[in-house]
Amino acid sequence: MNDRVCVFGAGSIGCYVGGRLAAGGAPVTLIGRERIGREIAEYGLHLTDWQGTRLDVASDGLRYATGPEAAADAGLVLITVKSADTDAAGTALASVLDDDTVVVSFQNGLGNAPQLKRHLTRQVVLAGMVPFNVVNRGRGAFHQGSEGTLEVERHSALAAFEPAFAAAGLPLAQQSDLRAVQWAKLLLNLNNSVNALSGLPLKEQLSMRDFRRCVSLAQEEALRLLDHASIRPARLTPLPPRWIPKLLCLPDWLFSRLANRMLAIDPLARSSMWEDLEAGRRTEVDWLNGEIVRLARTQGREAPVNTRLLALVRAAETGGERHWRGAALLAELRQAVAGGG
Ligand SMILES: NC(=O)c1ccc[n+]([C@@H]2O[C@H](COP(=O)([O-])OP(=O)(O)OC[C@H]3O[C@@H](n4cnc5c(N)ncnc54)[C@H](OP(=O)(O)O)[C@@H]3O)[C@@H](O)[C@H]2O)c1
């Protein structure tokens, strides 16, 4: 059996998950950009988590490569590029992977695994979900800032790799229906566009009721469409998905008391959508708010809040407003609901 795990997209999630697998003794190849490769060659990988775990992986503790050919000898390939790079990843890997290589998308949204399947027609391609956030602190240091278990679509081909994930302290939870989990994560990720448009750190943005009301509007709209499609999002947080929009609307003083877990975030942490805007990259908004807009279309309905957020983030990608005040963004979304565009 080929037990080598290849991570395609050595960024925050890729280096963290790949690094932990390597620390647990698995043979790992990371495929990523030269810049990250140079950092790992110089400093190695230093992985920490919110519970105080500290793991170091020396640069010779894994293989690092910049081209897709390095995936040729992998039994398992984890895709950890941002959604905008999924098609390119699929195209690059299609001519490289063996037919019996298993591919898992550890990306946000629901569209990436099907997108990969269109390129990797002979391989088993599975959807996965990373519930925790990881921050790249530079010089090979990656920090897992929140809790959660890796989830993946159930498949017999994963049995061979389960011990490696368990040894890494990142056990794989296999689900026969991952879509319920993916939808639940997507509901939480609807905050990303609001955060990106606020231009503020997450903690500060979530401490402001008007921004939370924006997220609440986007989530309520999504929940109505999910209801209509008979999709029940899984419960990933102490509160069921249905209660979160209500919690978000509470006055600041009450929210800060009841939602201390939601606010237990590094004061400087930002959403990756904000980081993408900052770096001039295409964001994942099409795979997040865009998914709600597509769900509405399949029902012959509309999703004005998510449509508006999608349009505002697209505008921000090309130089539009990136420092919305909470009251102005809320008014914009309410106007969209009222049919004012
Ligand atoms: N970060 C988190 O906390 C978190 C949590 C849960 C889920 N996720 C999801 O996980 C996925 C990955 O997120 P991330 O934050 O880890 O992204 P990231 O830090 O941007 O990592 C992706 C890396 O892949 C590189 N890359 C892209 N195309 C490549 C190619 N063809 N060859 C080699 N390298 C390539 C990117 O380089 P360039 O930037 O130079 O293109 C980047 O360094 C996303 O779907 C995200 O939503 C992230």
The ligand as a MOL file (V3000), in Angstrom:
LIG
                    3D

  0  0  0     0  0            999 V3000
M  V30 BEGIN CTAB
M  V30 COUNTS 48 52 0 0 0
M  V30 BEGIN ATOM
M  V30 1 N -7.2360 29.0810 7.1710 0
M  V30 2 C -8.2360 28.5950 7.8810 0
M  V30 3 O -8.3060 28.8250 9.0830 0
M  V30 4 C -9.2780 27.7100 7.2600 0
M  V30 5 C -10.1570 27.0030 8.1030 0
M  V30 6 C -11.0660 26.1250 7.5410 0
M  V30 7 C -11.1240 25.9770 6.1720 0
M  V30 8 N -10.2760 26.7110 5.3780 0 CHG=1
M  V30 9 C -10.3840 26.4990 3.9330 0
M  V30 10 O -9.2360 25.7720 3.5160 0
M  V30 11 C -8.8680 26.1500 2.1930 0
M  V30 12 C -7.4210 26.6340 2.2250 0
M  V30 13 O -7.3600 27.8080 3.0150 0
M  V30 14 P -5.9850 28.3880 3.5680 0
M  V30 15 O -6.3360 29.4820 4.5130 0
M  V30 16 O -5.1100 27.2920 4.0250 0 CHG=-1
M  V30 17 O -5.3960 29.0250 2.2250 0
M  V30 18 P -3.9220 29.5650 1.9600 0
M  V30 19 O -3.2340 29.8620 3.2330 0
M  V30 20 O -4.0410 30.6300 0.9190 0
M  V30 21 O -3.1710 28.2900 1.3360 0
M  V30 22 C -3.2750 27.8550 0.0150 0
M  V30 23 C -1.8670 27.8430 -0.5510 0
M  V30 24 O -1.8800 27.1140 -1.7710 0
M  V30 25 C -1.0360 27.8140 -2.6830 0
M  V30 26 N -1.3660 27.3920 -4.0480 0
M  V30 27 C -2.4530 27.7140 -4.7890 0
M  V30 28 N -2.3840 27.1060 -5.9980 0
M  V30 29 C -1.2410 26.3950 -6.0080 0
M  V30 30 C -0.6110 25.5700 -6.9790 0
M  V30 31 N -1.1700 25.3630 -8.1780 0
M  V30 32 N 0.5720 25.0060 -6.6660 0
M  V30 33 C 1.1400 25.2140 -5.4560 0
M  V30 34 N 0.6010 25.9930 -4.4970 0
M  V30 35 C -0.5950 26.5750 -4.7660 0
M  V30 36 C -1.3440 29.2640 -2.3980 0
M  V30 37 O -0.3720 30.1300 -2.9500 0
M  V30 38 P -0.8290 31.6140 -3.4810 0
M  V30 39 O -1.5180 32.2930 -2.3400 0
M  V30 40 O 0.4760 32.2050 -3.8780 0
M  V30 41 O -1.7520 31.3620 -4.6250 0
M  V30 42 C -1.3430 29.2580 -0.8690 0
M  V30 43 O -0.0220 29.4010 -0.3700 0
M  V30 44 C -9.8790 27.2410 1.7930 0
M  V30 45 O -10.9520 26.6740 1.0890 0
M  V30 46 C -10.3670 27.7660 3.1100 0
M  V30 47 O -11.6540 28.3570 3.0490 0
M  V30 48 C -9.3590 27.5630 5.8830 0
M  V30 END ATOM
M  V30 BEGIN BOND
M  V30 1 1 1 2
M  V30 2 2 2 3
M  V30 3 1 2 4
M  V30 4 1 4 5
M  V30 5 2 4 48
M  V30 6 2 5 6
M  V30 7 1 6 7
M  V30 8 2 7 8
M  V30 9 1 8 9
M  V30 10 1 8 48
M  V30 11 1 9 10
M  V30 12 1 9 46
M  V30 13 1 10 11
M  V30 14 1 11 12
M  V30 15 1 11 44
M  V30 16 1 12 13
M  V30 17 1 13 14
M  V30 18 2 14 15
M  V30 19 1 14 16
M  V30 20 1 14 17
M  V30 21 1 17 18
M  V30 22 2 18 19
M  V30 23 1 18 20
M  V30 24 1 18 21
M  V30 25 1 21 22
M  V30 26 1 22 23
M  V30 27 1 23 24
M  V30 28 1 23 42
M  V30 29 1 24 25
M  V30 30 1 25 26
M  V30 31 1 25 36
M  V30 32 1 26 27
M  V30 33 1 26 35
M  V30 34 2 27 28
M  V30 35 1 28 29
M  V30 36 1 29 30
M  V30 37 2 29 35
M  V30 38 1 30 31
M  V30 39 2 30 32
M  V30 40 1 32 33
M  V30 41 2 33 34
M  V30 42 1 34 35
M  V30 43 1 36 37
M  V30 44 1 36 42
M  V30 45 1 37 38
M  V30 46 2 38 39
M  V30 47 1 38 40
M  V30 48 1 38 41
M  V30 49 1 42 43
M  V30 50 1 44 45
M  V30 51 1 44 46
M  V30 52 1 46 47
M  V30 END BOND
M  V30 END CTAB
M  END
